[in-house]
Each structure stands twice: as C-alpha cells, then as structure tokens.
Amino acid sequence: MEFTAWASLAFICMMGAMTPGPSLAVVLKHTVSGGRMNGVVASLAHGLGIALYATLTVIGLAIIIKETPWLFNVIKYAGVIMLLWLAYKSLTSKAAVTKLDEQGPAVTLKQSFLHGFFIAFFNPKLTIFFLALFGQFVDEQAGWQHSAIMVATVVSTDTLWYCLIVIVLSQSNLLVKLKANAHIVDKVTGIGLLAVAARVAL
C-alpha cells in the first residue's frame, strides 16, 4: 500500500474513532466506575470487536450480510437489545460511586471486556462503514499483506484513541470529578444509549 493511500485511510479511521458515540460512552463509564485498568480493558476489547468486523469485511463476508436482509436484521436487532440492556444498567445504577476506593471497583475486568467487545460487535453499521471504506482502498492485484495493513490500521487507530482517553482521564483531577458525579455520567450514558438504540431500530 502506498503511503498516501495509507495516510488517507488512517485519517478517516481517526476521524471515525474520535466521533462521540456509544463506544466512547461505554469506555468512559468503565473508566469512571472501575479505574484505568477497566477502561483499558474495555478499549482493547472494543478494538477486538472492530478487528472482527474489519477482517470479515476484507474477506467479503460483509457483502453476504448486506445481500442477506434477514441475517443483517438479526445482527441489527441483537445490537438494539444489547444497547437497551446497557442503557438499563446505566439508568438503574446506584449513585454511591464516590466510595469506589474503599469498596473496590464497581465493575469487574470481565464486565469491562464484555461490554467493550459487545458495543462494537453488536453494531451492524460497522459492516457498512468498513464496506464503504475498504472499497476505496482494496486492490485486487495486492496480496494479503495489503488487507492486513488495512485491518491493522483500523484496529490500532481505534484502540490507541480510546486507551489515550483512558490514560488522560486517569492521570488527571478530571477522573476524581467524574467519580464524584458518576451517577450523572451513568444517567447521561443511559439516555445516550437509548437514543442510539432507537435510531438503530428505526
């Protein structure tokens, strides 16, 4: 892959990762509730989910999903259910999160991993996004290395961005303030996830 093409791909991926959405909300929630390690785990798991979709897109499965409406709808509504469940957990969370240091993390690393992975895995729009994105850079004459570079660029950009957010938050006074107002973060996150779920469903 030529450097100019790679730079264009990296720039688009960076803009996509920086756009606020349910993924950022989940990573932020786990950073506030559990701390830096939980946020990093959620970020890495989210990158894993991105890697899965990017890989499937490269090998052509995204085209099959797009041309099979019932299968796409299964993924779509499974994603809606996942978003609704995450919204419910956020809206019904207790406000007493300010004593995290005394009581231990409010969420486990396993929960952070699963939430980070599923928020990416149950996002059917990623299939269409990668199909449209990779369609501009796929070269039929290129080997598997070309495809590997595209997938690695998408995954590394997404994962590094969210890990950077987690590190910045956990090393500043901002995290302390967020913990003190964790119930507000939860409610805002829940409302945002409900809005995303409604948008996906409709």
Summary of the structure (lengths in Angstrom):
residues: 202
radius of gyration: 17.8
end to end distance: 38.4
largest distance: 58.7
contacts: 654
relative contact order: 0.22
helix: 81%
strand: 0%
